[in-house]
Amino acid sequence: MANERLRTALLQRGAGLEELADAVGVDPKTAERWITVGRIPYRRHRYAAAAFLGVDEVYLWPNALEREQLADASENEILTVHPHRWVVPREAWERLFSTAQAAIDVLVYSGFFLADDPGLQRLLAQKARDGVQVRILLGDPDCGHVSDRGADEGIDEAMASKIRNAIVLYEPLRRLDAVEVRLHDTVLYNSIYRADDELLVNTHIYGQPAAQAPVLHLRRVAGGSMVSTYLDSFERVWSQARPLDHPDHP
């Protein structure tokens, strides 16, 4: 069976078989068979091809790893688990964002603790000026899911108010070319804070504020699937969200 995922990834990259073969270090005919007959490469070649195409190895070859291997690799993506967000040291948030070289992503309803921290705001701004893409997803304060979340936590309209305050606090950041903020109206199962291949994922608990819920500290490992699962979720929400008007063009 042909590997359409690999074929699509090549098209999206704008690359040909010869470029893929050169990047991986194989003959073009070998790379062609990976697509046309679905042959699974050696692991070192899978890893090199995935790195060249900027996608996850498991996405390109989902059947390459045995179930136990996939579970072991995914378990190794877990660096630590914090019992509550409030116990995560501020330095951990600063270290996370300071390591970013390509992308910083944030998916929250308000994430007010982040918007209200001048030091972290300055760090995000500096990263944006250095060329790091910064994407922030805030909940739409007028949507039903935000209203429901406020009711669940017992703070009612305060949830939407925190989002509106965060929008105001992010105004200087939103003026930078590398920064985009969008509003989403999805159910927020997890808050995601990403710097390249490292994540802090704040799970959510019914009836409890996000600060009381656990945080998973994850880092991508070749063959693992946890990080890629969360990143895929972010992309789905991002694609459906509406851009927030630029502060200079209401």
C-alpha positions as CSV (number, residue, x, y, z in Angstrom):
1,M,0.0,0.0,0.0
2,A,1.3,3.4,-0.9
3,N,2.4,5.8,1.8
4,E,0.2,8.8,1.1
5,R,1.3,10.6,4.3
6,L,4.9,10.6,3.1
7,R,3.9,11.7,-0.3
8,T,1.8,14.6,1.1
9,A,4.6,15.6,3.5
10,L,7.0,15.8,0.5
11,L,4.5,18.0,-1.4
12,Q,4.0,20.3,1.5
13,R,7.7,20.7,1.9
14,G,8.1,21.3,-1.8
15,A,10.7,18.7,-2.0
16,G,11.3,15.8,-4.5
17,L,12.5,12.3,-4.0
18,E,16.1,13.1,-4.8
19,E,16.1,15.8,-2.1
20,L,14.7,13.3,0.4
21,A,17.2,10.7,-0.6
22,D,20.1,13.1,-0.2
23,A,18.9,14.2,3.2
24,V,18.5,10.7,4.5
25,G,21.5,9.2,2.7
26,V,19.9,6.6,0.5
27,D,19.3,5.9,-3.2
28,P,16.3,7.8,-4.8
29,K,14.9,4.4,-5.8
30,T,14.9,3.3,-2.2
31,A,13.1,6.5,-1.2
32,E,10.6,6.0,-4.0
33,R,9.7,2.5,-2.7
34,W,8.9,4.0,0.7
35,I,6.1,5.9,-1.1
36,T,4.9,3.6,-3.9
37,V,4.9,0.3,-2.0
38,G,4.9,1.5,1.5
39,R,8.2,-0.1,2.5
40,I,9.2,0.9,6.0
41,P,12.8,2.2,6.3
42,Y,15.3,1.4,8.9
43,R,14.8,3.5,12.1
44,R,17.8,5.8,11.5
45,H,16.3,6.6,8.0
46,R,12.8,7.1,9.4
47,Y,14.2,9.6,11.9
48,A,16.3,11.4,9.3
49,A,13.3,11.6,6.9
50,A,11.0,12.9,9.6
51,A,13.5,15.5,10.7
52,F,13.9,16.6,7.1
53,L,10.2,16.9,6.5
54,G,9.4,18.5,9.9
55,V,6.9,15.9,10.9
56,D,6.7,13.1,13.5
57,E,8.2,9.7,12.6
58,V,5.1,7.9,14.0
59,Y,2.8,10.0,11.7
60,L,4.7,8.9,8.6
61,W,5.1,5.3,9.7
62,P,2.4,4.5,12.3
63,N,3.0,0.7,12.1
64,A,6.8,0.9,12.3
65,L,7.0,0.5,16.1
66,E,5.6,-2.3,18.2
67,R,3.0,-1.3,20.7
68,E,5.5,-1.8,23.6
69,Q,8.1,0.3,21.8
70,L,5.6,3.1,21.3
71,A,4.5,3.0,24.9
72,D,8.2,3.0,26.1
73,A,9.1,6.0,23.8
74,S,6.0,7.9,24.9
75,E,6.7,7.3,28.6
76,N,10.2,8.7,28.1
77,E,8.6,12.0,26.8
78,I,7.4,12.7,30.4
79,L,10.0,14.7,32.2
80,T,8.0,15.3,35.3
81,V,4.4,15.7,36.7
82,H,3.5,18.6,38.9
83,P,0.4,17.9,41.1
84,H,-0.9,21.5,40.7
85,R,-0.1,24.3,38.3
86,W,0.5,26.6,41.3
87,V,3.5,24.5,42.4
88,V,5.3,24.9,39.0
89,P,8.2,27.3,39.8
90,R,8.0,30.5,37.8
91,E,11.6,29.7,36.7
92,A,10.2,26.7,34.9
93,W,7.9,28.9,32.7
94,E,10.8,31.2,32.0
95,R,13.1,28.3,31.1
96,L,10.5,26.8,28.8
97,F,10.0,30.0,26.7
98,S,13.6,31.0,26.7
99,T,14.6,27.8,25.0
100,A,12.4,28.4,22.0
101,Q,14.2,28.8,18.7
102,A,11.3,28.5,16.2
103,A,7.9,28.4,17.9
104,I,6.0,29.4,21.0
105,D,2.4,28.3,21.2
106,V,-0.2,28.9,24.0
107,L,-3.7,27.5,24.2
108,V,-5.8,28.7,27.2
109,Y,-9.1,30.3,28.0
110,S,-7.4,33.3,29.7
111,G,-4.0,32.1,31.0
112,F,-4.2,35.2,33.1
113,F,-1.2,34.3,35.2
114,L,1.0,34.5,32.0
115,A,-0.6,37.7,30.6
116,D,-0.2,39.4,34.0
117,D,3.5,38.7,34.3
118,P,5.6,41.6,32.9
119,G,8.8,39.5,32.9
120,L,7.3,36.7,30.8
121,Q,5.7,39.3,28.5
122,R,9.1,40.8,27.9
123,L,10.5,37.4,27.3
124,L,7.8,36.6,24.7
125,A,8.4,39.9,23.0
126,Q,12.1,39.4,22.8
127,K,11.6,36.0,21.4
128,A,9.3,37.4,18.8
129,R,11.8,40.1,17.8
130,D,14.4,37.3,17.5
131,G,12.2,35.6,14.9
132,V,10.4,33.1,17.0
133,Q,6.8,32.6,15.9
134,V,4.4,33.3,18.8
135,R,0.8,32.1,18.6
136,I,-1.6,32.6,21.4
137,L,-5.1,31.1,21.5
138,L,-7.5,32.7,24.0
139,G,-11.1,31.6,24.6
140,D,-13.8,33.8,23.0
141,P,-15.2,35.6,26.0
142,D,-18.7,35.6,24.4
143,C,-18.9,31.9,23.7
144,G,-20.9,29.4,25.6
145,H,-18.0,27.1,26.6
146,V,-16.3,30.0,28.4
147,S,-19.6,30.8,30.2
148,D,-19.9,27.1,31.2
149,R,-16.4,27.0,32.5
150,G,-17.0,30.1,34.6
151,A,-20.1,28.5,36.1
152,D,-18.3,25.2,36.7
153,E,-15.5,27.0,38.6
154,G,-18.0,29.1,40.5
155,I,-16.7,32.4,39.2
156,D,-19.4,32.9,36.5
157,E,-18.7,36.1,34.4
158,A,-15.3,36.5,35.9
159,M,-13.9,33.9,33.4
160,A,-14.9,36.1,30.4
161,S,-13.6,39.2,32.3
162,K,-10.2,37.6,32.8
163,I,-10.0,36.9,29.0
164,R,-10.9,40.5,28.2
165,N,-8.2,41.6,30.6
166,A,-5.7,39.3,29.0
167,I,-6.5,40.7,25.6
168,V,-5.7,44.2,26.9
169,L,-2.5,43.0,28.6
170,Y,-1.3,41.4,25.3
171,E,-1.9,44.5,23.3
172,P,1.9,45.6,23.2
173,L,2.8,42.0,22.3
174,R,0.2,41.8,19.5
175,R,1.9,44.8,17.7
176,L,4.9,42.6,16.9
177,D,5.0,41.0,13.4
178,A,5.9,37.5,14.7
179,V,2.9,37.4,17.1
180,E,-0.6,36.4,16.4
181,V,-3.5,36.0,18.8
182,R,-6.7,34.2,17.9
183,L,-10.0,33.5,19.8
184,H,-11.4,30.0,20.0
185,D,-14.7,28.6,21.1
186,T,-13.8,25.0,21.8
187,V,-14.1,23.0,25.0
188,L,-10.7,23.4,26.7
189,Y,-9.7,20.0,27.9
190,N,-6.0,21.0,28.5
191,S,-4.1,24.3,28.5
192,I,-1.0,23.9,26.3
193,Y,2.3,25.9,26.6
194,R,4.8,25.0,24.0
195,A,8.4,25.9,23.1
196,D,9.5,23.9,20.1
197,D,9.5,20.3,21.2
198,E,8.9,20.9,24.9
199,L,5.5,21.4,26.5
200,L,3.9,22.2,29.8
201,V,0.4,20.7,29.6
202,N,-2.1,21.9,32.3
203,T,-4.9,19.3,32.5
204,H,-8.3,20.5,33.7
205,I,-10.6,19.1,36.4
206,Y,-14.3,19.7,36.6
207,G,-15.2,22.3,39.2
208,Q,-11.6,23.3,39.9
209,P,-9.6,26.2,38.6
210,A,-6.7,25.4,36.3
211,A,-4.1,26.4,39.0
212,Q,-5.3,23.4,41.1
213,A,-5.0,20.9,38.2
214,P,-1.8,18.8,37.4
215,V,0.8,19.9,34.8
216,L,2.7,17.5,32.6
217,H,6.2,18.5,31.5
218,L,6.9,16.8,28.2
219,R,9.7,16.8,25.7
220,R,9.5,15.1,22.3
221,V,11.4,11.8,21.9
222,A,11.8,10.0,18.6
223,G,9.1,7.3,18.3
224,G,7.0,8.9,21.1
225,S,3.5,10.1,20.4
226,M,2.3,12.2,23.4
227,V,3.9,15.5,22.3
228,S,2.7,15.1,18.8
229,T,-0.8,14.4,20.0
230,Y,-1.0,17.6,21.9
231,L,0.6,19.6,19.1
232,D,-1.9,18.2,16.6
233,S,-4.7,19.2,19.0
234,F,-3.3,22.8,19.1
235,E,-3.2,23.0,15.3
236,R,-6.8,21.9,15.0
237,V,-8.0,24.6,17.4
238,W,-5.8,27.2,15.7
239,S,-7.2,26.4,12.3
240,Q,-10.7,26.9,13.5
241,A,-10.1,30.0,15.6
242,R,-10.7,33.6,14.4
243,P,-7.9,36.2,14.4
244,L,-8.1,38.9,16.9
245,D,-8.2,42.3,15.3
246,H,-4.8,44.1,15.3
247,P,-4.6,46.7,18.0
248,D,-3.9,49.4,15.4
249,H,-6.8,48.3,13.2
250,P,-9.9,47.7,15.3
